[in-house]
Amino acid sequence: MNVIEALNWRYAVREFSPERINDQRIQELLTATRLSATSYGLQPYRMIVVDDVETRKKLLPYSFGQQKVVSCSHLVVFVAQRQLGDEMVDRYIHSIADTRSITVDELKGLADHMKSVFADMNGEQKREWAHQQVYIALGTMLTAAAMMQIDSCPMGGIEAAGYDEVLGLNELDLETSVICALGVRHPDDQNAKLKKVRYDQTEMVIAL
């Protein structure tokens, strides 16, 4: 299956079957998502895999009753970091130095540039930037899942503050951004049989 076939195959699953996806395949999908593009490579987010059914049930009231939160094979909660600034940059710079066997001093120009960018942002702008990076990663997850023929349903229609409370994110300086249910489409999910509706290429792509 090529990427176009995979993307035509995928849809936002409305009902999941009880079948569980092999944990190794889920780990591979999470690795693909971890390798997603991100601004400066900073990855200002984390992915929480909520496996415990009781915890999922506690999340249900903050999910507008979407049973997929409980019935899916794996529930991934994308959370954004709240502390965005020099410490985040320094950690990344040290990671580059270790990975590429160079000195931190050699990366001073890059570090100073990134720090100046965040210094010019207010708190809300930093928060918005972090959540933008989450959505890039979510797009990578959806595409990779389609290529692997793992069904998915991204959900932004949740009460993020409720998720933060249930998952204890406030103590971790993290906040919920979006969630993604993963699993196997149920045979009775009628949406799986519907033709995909997307605007034509000539309308969506503008050549200048």
C-alpha positions in Angstrom: 0.0 0.0 0.0 1.5 3.3 -1.0 0.9 6.6 0.9 -2.0 7.7 -1.3 -3.8 4.4 -0.9 -3.1 4.5 2.8 -4.6 7.9 3.2 -7.6 7.0 1.2 -8.0 3.9 3.5 -7.9 5.9 6.7 -10.9 7.7 8.2 -11.8 9.0 11.6 -13.1 5.8 13.2 -16.5 6.1 15.0 -16.6 2.7 16.6 -13.7 0.4 17.5 -13.8 -3.4 17.8 -12.5 -5.0 21.0 -9.4 -6.3 19.2 -6.1 -5.1 20.7 -3.2 -3.9 18.5 0.1 -5.6 19.2 2.2 -3.5 21.6 5.2 -3.8 19.3 3.3 -2.2 16.4 2.2 0.6 18.7 5.8 1.2 19.8 6.8 1.4 16.2 4.0 4.0 15.6 5.1 6.0 18.6 8.7 5.9 17.3 7.5 7.2 13.9 5.7 10.0 15.8 8.7 10.8 17.9 10.7 11.3 14.7 8.2 13.9 13.5 9.2 17.3 12.2 9.2 20.0 15.0 10.3 23.6 15.1 14.1 23.7 15.8 13.9 20.0 16.7 12.8 21.0 20.3 9.9 18.6 20.7 8.0 20.6 23.4 5.5 17.9 24.0 5.1 14.3 25.3 2.8 11.4 24.4 1.0 9.7 27.2 -0.3 6.2 26.4 -3.3 5.6 28.7 -3.7 1.8 29.0 -5.6 1.5 32.3 -9.3 1.1 31.6 -10.3 2.7 34.9 -8.3 5.8 34.1 -10.0 6.0 30.7 -13.4 5.8 32.4 -12.4 8.8 34.5 -11.5 10.6 31.3 -14.9 9.8 29.7 -16.8 12.7 31.3 -14.2 15.1 29.9 -14.6 13.6 26.4 -18.2 14.5 25.8 -19.2 10.9 26.2 -17.1 9.6 23.3 -16.9 5.9 24.1 -13.9 5.5 21.8 -11.8 6.8 24.7 -12.6 3.6 26.6 -13.1 1.1 23.7 -10.1 1.8 21.6 -7.0 -0.4 21.8 -4.6 2.4 22.8 -5.4 5.9 23.8 -2.6 8.5 23.2 -2.8 11.9 24.9 -0.6 14.5 23.4 0.5 17.0 26.1 2.5 20.2 25.7 5.2 21.5 27.9 4.4 24.6 29.9 8.0 25.7 30.7 9.4 27.0 27.5 12.6 29.0 27.5 16.3 28.9 28.2 16.3 25.6 30.1 14.5 23.8 27.2 17.0 25.2 24.8 20.0 24.3 26.9 18.7 20.7 27.3 18.4 20.4 23.5 21.8 21.9 22.9 23.4 19.4 25.2 21.5 16.6 23.4 22.9 17.8 20.0 26.4 18.0 21.4 26.2 14.4 22.8 24.6 12.9 19.7 27.0 14.6 17.2 30.1 14.5 19.4 30.7 18.3 19.3 31.1 20.8 22.1 28.4 23.0 23.5 30.5 26.0 22.7 30.3 25.2 19.0 26.5 25.5 19.3 26.5 28.8 21.1 25.2 30.7 18.1 22.3 28.4 17.6 21.5 28.4 21.3 21.6 32.2 21.5 19.3 32.5 18.4 16.7 30.1 19.9 16.8 31.8 23.3 16.3 35.2 21.6 13.2 33.9 19.7 11.5 32.7 22.9 12.5 35.8 24.8 10.5 37.9 22.3 7.4 35.7 22.9 4.9 36.3 25.7 3.5 33.4 27.7 0.5 32.9 25.4 2.6 32.9 22.3 4.9 30.3 23.7 1.9 28.2 24.6 0.4 28.5 21.1 3.8 27.5 19.6 4.0 24.4 21.7 0.5 23.3 20.8 1.3 23.9 17.1 4.2 21.4 17.4 1.8 18.9 18.9 -0.4 19.0 15.8 2.5 18.5 13.5 3.3 15.3 15.5 -0.4 14.3 15.4 -0.3 14.6 11.6 2.7 12.3 11.5 1.0 9.8 13.7 -2.1 9.7 11.6 -0.1 9.2 8.4 2.2 6.6 9.9 -0.8 4.7 11.3 -2.5 4.7 7.9 0.7 3.3 6.4 0.7 0.6 9.1 -3.1 0.0 8.7 -3.7 0.9 12.3 -7.1 2.7 12.6 -7.2 6.0 14.3 -9.4 8.9 15.4 -7.9 12.2 16.5 -10.1 14.1 19.0 -9.8 17.7 19.9 -13.3 17.9 21.3 -12.3 17.3 24.9 -12.1 19.2 28.1 -8.4 19.6 28.4 -8.5 20.9 32.0 -10.3 17.7 33.1 -7.7 15.5 31.4 -5.0 17.5 33.1 -6.6 16.8 36.5 -7.2 13.1 35.9 -3.6 12.5 34.6 -1.9 14.7 37.2 -0.4 16.9 34.5 -0.3 20.1 36.5 2.4 18.7 38.8 4.4 17.8 35.7 4.2 21.3 34.1 2.3 19.7 31.1 -1.1 20.4 29.6 -3.4 18.4 27.4 -3.5 19.4 23.7 -5.3 16.7 21.7 -5.9 12.9 21.9 -5.8 10.1 19.4 -7.6 6.8 19.7 -5.9 3.8 18.0 -7.3 0.4 17.3 -9.3 -1.7 14.8 -12.4 -0.4 13.1 -15.6 -2.2 14.2 -17.4 -4.2 11.4 -20.6 -2.2 12.2 -19.0 1.2 11.8 -20.9 2.5 8.8 -18.5 5.4 8.3 -15.9 2.9 7.1 -18.0 2.2 4.0 -18.5 5.8 3.0 -16.5 7.4 0.2 -13.9 9.9 1.4 -14.9 13.5 0.7 -12.0 15.9 -0.1 -11.8 18.9 -2.4 -10.2 18.4 -5.8 -6.5 18.9 -6.3 -7.1 21.8 -8.6 -9.0 23.7 -5.9 -6.6 22.8 -3.1 -3.3 23.5 -4.8 -2.6 27.0 -6.0 0.3 27.5 -8.4 1.8 31.0 -8.6 
